[in-house]
């Protein structure tokens, strides 16, 4: 595995595997069962791909810093991140423009709807400076939006074997 980790950017060498950020491993992945999910050449640099194993959708990304796998759902309101965009290591949600750093697991830009971060800190909705200001109506939808928590990203282990990317999932 060390040879795989050291091959970042070298022609003819496999891409690097990013380390799972501390404390953000998906539950049950300490002793994973690996599933062959994607030929390595199907994930060129800058690519976002959804892979599905059973009923679990996982986002696999080839960032400039290496390969990474996380749930294919925005930690805000579960939109598929695989339909978003990638800028370096930062993936943008296609629904509410939240931006998340895949190398660290941090929220780079809170979603436009505001709400609570993973630690319970309130973030107000972001306004488009070009739009006319509209007062927030304290209706049920606004209360739900304000109470929506942005969870932390959860990561899955990856490995490269025989030209394939293998995804580690919980056993059983």
C-alpha positions as a printed Julia matrix, in Angstrom:
172×3 Matrix{Float64}:
   0.0    0.0     0.0
   2.91   2.39    0.64
   3.9    2.19   -3.03
   0.4    3.26   -3.99
   0.47   6.19   -1.57
   3.8    7.44   -2.91
   2.8    7.43   -6.59
   1.07  10.82   -6.69
   1.45  12.45  -10.08
   4.22  10.18  -11.38
   3.54   9.01  -14.97
   2.88   5.29  -15.07
   2.34   5.11  -11.31
  -1.05   4.75   -9.65
  -2.59   7.89   -8.16
  -2.23   8.6    -4.49
  -4.92   7.64   -1.99
  -5.92  10.45    0.35
  -5.91   9.7     4.05
  -9.33   9.63    5.68
  -9.54  12.79    7.81
  -9.28  12.04   11.52
 -12.64  11.13   13.06
 -14.51  11.09    9.72
 -14.38   7.4     8.77
 -17.8    5.99    7.95
 -19.15   3.82   10.78
 -18.12   0.17   10.48
 -15.15   0.75    8.16
 -12.36   0.01   10.65
 -12.24  -3.56    9.3
 -13.83  -3.14    5.85
 -14.83  -5.6     3.16
 -13.47  -4.35   -0.17
 -15.64  -4.26   -3.32
 -14.25  -3.78   -6.83
 -16.16  -0.74   -8.1
 -14.38   1.05  -10.93
 -11.51   0.55  -13.36
  -8.81   3.01  -12.32
  -8.63   4.51  -15.83
 -12.36   5.38  -15.59
 -11.48   8.01  -12.95
  -9.17  10.57  -14.61
  -7.9   13.59  -12.66
 -10.76  15.98  -11.83
 -13.46  13.31  -12.18
 -16.43  12.78   -9.85
 -18.14   9.38  -10.08
 -21.04   7.78   -8.24
 -20.59   4.11   -7.46
 -23.36   2.05   -5.93
 -22.94  -1.05   -3.81
 -26.25  -2.47   -2.62
 -28.29   0.54   -1.54
 -25.26   2.73   -0.74
 -24.23   5.49   -3.17
 -20.61   6.62   -2.77
 -18.84   9.53   -4.43
 -15.36   8.64   -5.69
 -13.22  11.62   -6.69
  -9.79  12.07   -8.27
  -8.55  15.32   -6.72
  -5.12  16.87   -7.35
  -4.08  15.49   -3.94
  -5.33  11.96   -4.6
  -8.34   9.64   -4.66
 -11.07   9.91   -2.04
 -14.48   8.32   -1.35
 -17.37   9.77    0.67
 -21.15   9.44    0.71
 -22.66  10.72   -2.55
 -24.94  13.07   -0.73
 -24.49  16.6     0.42
 -24.22  16.66    4.2
 -26.84  19.45    4.16
 -29.92  18.08    2.37
 -28.62  14.91    0.68
 -28.37  16.17   -2.93
 -25.98  13.99   -4.99
 -22.54  15.57   -4.88
 -21.64  13.6    -8.02
 -23.82  16.11   -9.91
 -21.85  19.02   -8.44
 -18.55  20.5    -9.51
 -14.98  19.99   -8.37
 -12.46  22.81   -7.88
  -9.2   21.28   -6.68
 -10.22  19.31   -3.59
 -13.46  21.28   -3.05
 -16.75  19.78   -4.2
 -19.79  22.05   -4.65
 -23.33  20.87   -4.05
 -25.63  21.35   -7.06
 -28.64  22.22   -4.85
 -27.72  24.96   -2.35
 -24.11  25.75   -3.37
 -22.51  24.41   -0.2
 -18.8   23.72   -0.72
 -16.86  21.0     1.07
 -13.12  20.29    1.16
 -12.66  16.59    0.44
  -9.06  16.6     1.71
 -10.03  17.81    5.19
 -13.78  17.23    5.52
 -14.43  20.88    6.37
 -17.23  23.09    5.1
 -15.68  25.78    2.89
 -18.94  27.59    2.18
 -22.13  27.03    4.1
 -25.21  26.25    1.94
 -27.3   29.23    0.81
 -30.23  28.19    3.01
 -28.32  28.62    6.27
 -29.0   26.36    9.23
 -26.85  24.65   11.82
 -23.32  23.4    11.32
 -22.27  20.0    12.69
 -21.44  21.6    16.05
 -24.81  23.37   16.33
 -23.62  26.87   15.38
 -26.3   28.85   13.52
 -25.47  30.21   10.04
 -27.93  32.63    8.45
 -29.03  32.2     4.83
 -26.65  33.68    2.26
 -28.16  36.35    0.04
 -27.4   36.99   -3.6
 -26.13  40.61   -3.6
 -27.75  41.19   -7.02
 -31.19  40.04   -5.84
 -33.75  42.29   -4.22
 -33.98  41.82   -0.45
 -36.97  39.78    0.63
 -37.96  39.49    4.27
 -37.83  35.96    5.64
 -41.37  34.8     6.36
 -41.4   32.83    9.62
 -43.43  29.99    8.14
 -42.99  26.26    8.69
 -40.56  25.92    5.77
 -38.32  28.7     7.15
 -38.29  27.06   10.61
 -37.36  23.69    9.1
 -34.61  25.27    6.99
 -33.17  27.08   10.04
 -33.13  23.8    12.0
 -31.44  21.78    9.24
 -28.03  20.58   10.39
 -25.09  20.23    8.02
 -23.53  16.93    9.01
 -19.89  16.02    8.66
 -18.68  14.19    5.57
 -18.05  10.47    6.13
 -15.25   8.69    4.28
 -14.7    5.16    3.0
 -11.33   3.44    2.57
 -10.04   2.87   -0.96
  -7.36   0.66   -2.4
  -6.03  -0.09   -5.87
  -5.72  -3.71   -7.0
  -4.99  -5.0   -10.52
  -5.99  -1.7   -12.17
  -9.26  -1.46  -10.25
 -10.41   0.83   -7.52
 -11.78  -1.07   -4.54
 -14.09   0.5    -1.97
 -14.08  -0.58    1.68
 -17.52  -0.96    3.23
 -18.73  -2.21    6.6
 -18.93  -6.01    6.91
 -22.37  -7.54    7.01
